[in-house]
Amino acid sequence: MSFYLLIFCSFFETKDVIVALILTVAVTVGLTIYAIRTKTDFTFCGGFLFAFAFLMVFTVAFYFWIRVTVFWIMIGIFIYSLYIIYDTQLIIGKVGCEYNIDDYCLAALNLYIDIIYLFIKILQLIGGHK
């Protein structure tokens, strides 16, 4: 995944990558604080998030026919933001479902993937290609 991210970032200006990194950190910290403090349970919507993410992946298969627009990028940012809240609440375990104590590797990997995909979507939104 790191190699994929390296190749992907090479298509953008350095300034855009740094701005996307700062925005991703800010959004991730904000969403984590929200997920910890809120009383709203997001752990029930795992199936919906999977369906929407699958729809996003399916549309990427038709990228040559359907150009990526700002609308699809914003939908991706929204979905991966919800995934960060969902996975954070599963890790914390205060509401609804939670990870078992032995699932810490899976939990860290899921949160890592959410943050990386959020970074990619933010970079697509703000970055101009070289």
Secondary structure, DSSP 8 states (H G I E B T S, - for coil): -HHHHHHHHTTB-HHHHHHHHHHHHHHHHHHHHHHHH-----GGGHHHHHHHHHHHHHHHHTTTTS---HHHHHHHHHHHHHHHHHHHHHHH-SSS----GGGHHHHHHHHHHHHHHHHHHHHHHH--B-
